[in-house]
Amino acid sequence: MQNQCDDITIARAQAMVDDWIKTVGVRYFSPLTNMAILAEETGEVARIMARKFGDQSFKPGEKSDLADELADLLWVTMAIANQTGIDLTEAFRANILKKSARDSRRHAENPKLRNQT
């Protein structure tokens, strides 16, 4: 498995998720179930962020693995993309182009982003 994960691309990751789901996972959950799982995983990321970088503290024994939770978000995002026919490499490429055109000056000219102390 380690060799499969070296120099991984978005397309390869999508294929790995698809293969795992169809073999180990038996089948895809419904798109609605996967959307609910995405919301759940987002909440877990939010919980860790609130405790690591916000004002809350961890409860005894509480999981604090941000990397694992972010990977869970990637996993379920790829599962949703796979089952809805979305090529995330192309979607990401198009999204970068969109943001680059739309926001070419927006953030540089935003006074809220200047002089942060």
N, C-alpha and C positions, 0 to 999 in steps of 0.2 A: 504493500500500500504506500510506503514511503516514496518509492520512485514515481508513483502516479501523482504525487503531490508536489514534486519538485518543479519549479518554474511553471506553476499552474496559470492557465488563462481563464477568463470568464467562461468561454465556450467549453473548455475542458471541465471546469467545475460544474457547469450545468449538466454535462454528460455524466459526470460522476454521481451527482444527485439523482439523476434519472435512473441510472443503473442500480444504485443502492435501493431506491424506492421500489423498483420492479423486482428486485431479488430478495433483499433482506426485509424490506418494508412491506412486501407483498403487492401493494397497489398504492396509488395516490389517494390521499384523503380528498374529500370534495373541495372545490375552490372556496366555498364559504367556510369550511372548517380550517383550511389553510390561512384564510384571512383572519380568522379568530386567533389562530396560533401566532400569526404575525403581530397582532395587537398585544397578545400576552407576552411575547418575547420583547416587544418594544417597552412594555411596562417593566420588565426585569432589567433592561438597560437603564431606564429612568430611575429605578430604585437604587441601582449601584451608583449612578452619577450623583443622585441626591445625597448619598452617604459619603462618597469619596470627595466630591467637589462642592457640595452644598452644606447645609447646616445640620442635617441629620447624622446620627451615628449608627453604626452597625449593631444589630442585636447579636447576642451570643450565638455562635454557630451559623450565622447567616452567610450565605454564599456571596462572594465578592469578586468573581472572575469575569471582569468586563470583556476580556478577549473572547471567552467562551460564549457569552451572551451575544456579542456582536456577530460571531460566527453563526449562532443560531438564527439571527436575523437574515444573514446571507443565505443560509440553507433554505429557509422557508420562502424567501424571495425568489430563489432559483426554482423551487418546486412550483410556485405559482406561475412563474414565467414559462416553465416547461409545459404545464398543463393547459396554458392559454396560448401556446405557440409563439411566445415572444423570445427573440434572440437578444439576450441582454448585452452582448457585445455591440450590436447595432444600435440598440436603444440607448446605451451609455454614450456611444459616439455621437448620436444625434442630440442627446441632452447636453453634452459639452459644447457642441456647435451652437445650440440654441442659447445657452447661458453666455457664451463668449460674445455672441452678437447682441443679445439683449442687455447684458450687464457690462459692456466694454468700458463704460465710464461711471456707471452707477455707484459702485462701492468706493472708487477713488474719490468721488465727489461728495460722499456722504460724511457730513461733519460729525456724525455720531461715532464714526470709526476712527477719527483722529484724536490724538492727545489722550490716549487711554493711560491711566496711571495705575 
